[in-house]
Amino acid sequence: MVSENNVWWQKLKSYANGSFPRYGDIGDYATIAFQMTGDSAYARKAWSLIQPFAQSHTLPWANRNGTREYFITYVWMYDWLYPGLTPAQRTTFISYLNWMGDLVLNKVSGVPWGTRTSDSDETIGHYFGLAFLDLATAPDNPRAGTFLKSSWIEAGTGKLTNVGGLAATKVDRSTMRNTIAQFVSEARGGEWIESSEYDCDTLQLILLGAEGVRTATGVDYFPEITQFAPQAALSFIDKQTPDGLDTYQWGDEEHPHGLWIQTREAAVSVMAGVTARIDPNISSYTQSYLNDLIASPIEYHGGANPYPRFFLLFNPYNQATDWRTILPAGFYASGQGMMYFHDGWGANDSFFGAHDPTTTAVDHQVNFLGDFQLYRQGEWALTHPLGYALASVNAGGSSTNGMEFAGVTEVSEARGPVAQEFGPNGDSAYLVGSTGGQYVWTNFWTPPPTFLHEWTRSLLYLPSEDKHSDTIVVYDRTNSEDPRLLPLSNRYGSDLPAINAATSLKQWIIHMPVAPTLTPSGISWTTPGGQNINVSTLLPVNQQKTAYDETQLGWISWTIVPTEEKWQARIAPAVDAQWDTFLNVVQAYDTGTTLANTMVRSDGGQAEGALIQRGSQDDVLALFSAQMGVQVPVTLPIANVSVYNPNMLAQIGAVRILGAGYSVTWTGGSAQTEVMLMDLDPNRTWTAVVDGNAGISVPVSNQGIGRFSLNGVGTHQFTLSAN
């Protein structure tokens, strides 16, 4: 780059030579320039920015954000600047780095600091800072080699925690190193665990950390991160909208519906560099995505003015391959239950996202289940308010497309995905999540009794071949008692006001940009871009609908950006009951498209669902398990403190599984009908007698979906049986 006077070298050089530091520059631009050229002038420039903090033992950010973000950076700057520093400067720098090491281990007298392992980005930034410090500063630093063997007492918990060396011994929170292994496990498949905005930064820390240790030692001490890196790169590509102007956003978001492009491109540059040695194909797709970000015109200065980390692994000569005709339509990250589906990459194509996050016990943990959003024809046809912290407050579940039970959204004991599948030839995307069990955290004194025994949400997304409509079938199984009628109802802490204020035990929630039209059979509105949205509200049969202006809900101003506050509609059963099912068909469609959705139930009530008719498309009959099933036993306290059943999620998710068949009759309107039977036991052999003809075999996937097709307009009937 230097010898060719590459345009990116020119840009970096201009940053390094600038009279005033750029935002976020602590000497790293000049340090990279020194590494590239050996010109001592850059080392002097870098040291001029480092020295004031190093001599005073202060941080650019005087809080844990400073050590989280800059500990790693300061150590690699020491390593790269070493030849350009005087012995005295090296001594000053080492003293500063050791001070940071002591800070994150809470060993600086009079300064409460340390590391909270419940904070994933803090833990990662601090751990790799300690690892770099041990590896990069010997033999000049007599303390090098001691930090990874150290321990500290975590604030708030009083727990003595070891750093844990370079190699994980378990996947748990027993050491700082093991905690990182657990974080990566919870992010398996590629979606990190904090929020779509925070993840941009945290992924830079963890990937650069693992890469730095590998290059320093020649050993891959983080095989879990090596495996994770290509998955994370694919997640970043797949979460963007087809037109490249936005991304799927979830959790704490300070910049709703913006690419946050300078941070995002730094993360993608790191991913492209790391994956170049792991999976060159994915690296080439990531490089192509990075090039798109760099060229993006939608933010001030945009991607053409990157932060320093962008340059660490950036290779402008890396191969760039357009992924749009190569990657499959669907992407799924099982750790966080995140599913993305693109029916194409044209500017007017559709992008569906759904999320069944697990309980992670980290900062920024979200509290919802089964959230979904749809981007179509250049706008969010279905979305909801975005902001900071609202999604992390249990009583704030009304900010997503989900449900509330007595004013709260989920419980702590069990939550996450239980099934997921993409249909053949991109005809569907399916995600199921469940939650239930104890409401409060473990070790909670005198916990209230379990009130939510099961909430299982099934989402079936159906794109259309003619591109005139998108359909989302939302089926909710709910088994909940009213916590206000149970003992110890005063043990819900800060969520008690929301629980007491709930107008119904169960409420189904969806968001819209304008006041909706409510009818006995549905909810409808039109988007700013002119798309038609309709919700066919098929179950419960007796229901109440209410629309709310979100500006009147009293949300805290710093949680939701005011421009995000629009409208929402809620559906509640007319009478509260412990067991209810909700069936709603949500559709976005072009004017002139004929749609019809009919509720279909088996003769004995074992299954229920919808016949979906979409103009010229084939009919789809989708049926779900409607049986309440055997309630999972509640987890009782031990010694009057709450405990969890580690198998609770699997047990709740299994309640919906059907082991016996049923009979169904319906009237079709198209020449062919695609029948999709959800929640079947995949370990049984299934057959169906259709329209009185000889029985046919019904193949059932390992996710419990049975499928078959039948021909003919008019009345149809089948009897399903299992062996």
PyMOL commands that set and color helices and strands:
alter all, ss='L'
color gray80, all
select helices_A, chain A and resi 7-16+28-37+40-56+64-84+87-104+120-136+147-149+176-186+198-217+223-238+261-278+280-295+302-304+308-311+390-392+394-399+424-426+483-485+493-501+550-552+562-564+648-655
alter helices_A, ss='H'
color red, helices_A
select strands_A, chain A and resi 151-153+160-162+330-333+338-342+350-355+371-376+379-382+403-405+414-422+429-437+452-463+469-480+506-512+517-519+522-526+532-539+543-549+567-573+579-589+595-601+607-614+619-625+663-668+672-677+686-690+696-697+706-711+714-722
alter strands_A, ss='S'
color yellow, strands_A
deselect
rebuild
show_as cartoon
